[in-house]
Amino acid sequence: MTEAAHLTVDGTDGDYPVMAGTVGPEVIDIRKLYGATGRFTYDPGFTSTAACESKITYIDGDEGILLYRGYPIDQLAEQSSFLEVAHLLLNGSLPSTAEHADFSRNITRHTMIHEQLATFYRGFRRDAHPMAIMCGIVGAMAAFYHDSTDIHDPQQRVIASHRLIAKMPTLAAMAYKYSIGQPFLYPDNSLSFSANFLRMTFGVPAEPYVVDPIVEDAMEKLLILQADHEQNASTSTVRLAGSSGANPFACISAGIACLWGPAHGGANEAALNMLREIGTPDRIPEFIARAKNKDDPFRLMGFGHRVYKNYDPRAKVMAGVAKKVLDQLGIADPIFDVARELEQIALNDPYFIDKKLYPNVDFYSGVVMSAIGFPTSMFTVLFAISRTVGWIAQWTEMMEDPEQKIGRPRQLYTGATHRDYVPLSAR
Ligand code: ACO
C-alpha cells in the first residue's frame, strides 16, 4: 500500500494519507488540503472523488464486476429473491430461514398505504408522468408517518425503511392505475413482492388475476439487478439530502427526482424509444453514423457508462431475461432483433471499441418491461421501486457513520468580482 501522497504547492511540501479499502483503488485523503494549502480540488462530476466509505456494493468497471456485499450480481439474479437481496443490502448478510421469514413478514405488513394518501392522486392530471407523481407522493409520506421520521432513533429508521420498501410497489401501481382510469387495487399479502406488484398493476377488481410465473421471475430479476449501484447520481443525491438531517421520505423523494433524468434511470425509456424509432435492422447503420457524428447530439441510448468500461454484468443477465420472456411468452417483438443486431454492430465498431462503450443494463431492461406489458412511462418507476432498497441501505450506512457530516462541495468561482449596486433609474 502507498504510505502517503506528496503534494508540493507554492514550494511547500505536504503529505496526504492514502487509505485502502478491501478491494479497489486506494484513495488519497485530502480533507486537510484546504487548511494546509488554501486550495480546493476541482472535480466536476466527481470523476476522481470518493465521497464516503461504504461496505455495500463494489464495482470494478474495467472488469465488468458488480458485487452486493461481496456476492456477484449474476449469482444473486439467478439464485436469490428480491427480498433476500433487500435483506442482504440492508443488513450485510444473506438471511437465515428465520430471518427471511421475519423480514418478509415485516415488509408484507407495511404494503398498505394510509387511505388518505390515495386521495392525493386525484390532484394530479391523468396524463401526469408517473415519476412526477412518485416524487410528490413519496415526499408526502413524511406527512403521514410521523412515528418514523426521527432519524436519530435507530428503530424509527428501520420502520421507515420497511415502510418505503413495502409501499413503493403500492404507490407505483396506483400511479399507473390512475393514468389509465382504473380503480386502485389493495395489496394481496399472500403473494410474493413481485407478484403482488404485478397484480396491483395489471389486475382489476372484477376478476381474479393469475400471476404468470415467467413474468414473476423476470420481475424479480429486474428488481435484483437494479437494487444498488454504489455512489451513482441518485444514491449520492439521497446521501446529500440525508446529510442535512432530512427525513428518509424526503431523501428518497430526492433520489426519485434524480433517477428520472435520461442520463440515469430514464435511459431505459430512452433506449426503448430509440429501438422503436430504429424499427428495423436495416436502419441501424444510419443511427450508428449519427451516434458517431460529433455535430449530432444523438447518442446510442443504453450504451456507455460512467463506471463500466466493459460489458455491464447486469446487461448480460438482462439480455438472457429478455430472450426468455419473449420466447416463453411467444412474443415476436422486432425490437429485440434490432437490439441484438445493434449490439453486435456497435461492439465491432472502432468508435465504440476505442471509447469502451458497451451496452448497459438499460439496453435490454426496456425490452423486458415492454414485453411484460408496462408502458415506457413506468420503466423508471420500476427502477425506483428496486433502487429504493439501495438508497435506504446507503442512507442507513451514512446515518450510522461517525464521520458523517453535511455534504458541502466547494467551487471554483469565475463570476463577477465586487461591484456596487446601481439604482434602476440610473441603469
Ligand atoms: N453513444 C455515442 N457516443 C457516446 C455514448 C453513446 N451512448 N456515450 C458516450 N459517448 C462518447 C461521448 O460522446 C464522448 O466522446 P468524446 O470523448 O469524443 O467527447 C465519450 O464517449 C465519453 O462520453 P462521456 O459522456 O464523457 O462519458 P460519461 O462517463 O460522462 O457518460 C453516460 C456516461 C452519461 C452514461 C454516457 O455514456 C451516455 O450518455 N450514455 C447514453 C445514456 C445511457 O444509456 N445512460 C444510462 C446509464 S446507466 C444507468 O443509469 C443505470
Residues whose N, C-alpha, C, O or C-beta is under 5 A from the ligand:
A	BS01	ACO	P262 A263 H264 G265 A267 A291 F298 R299 L300 M301 G302 F303 G304 H305 R306 K355 N360
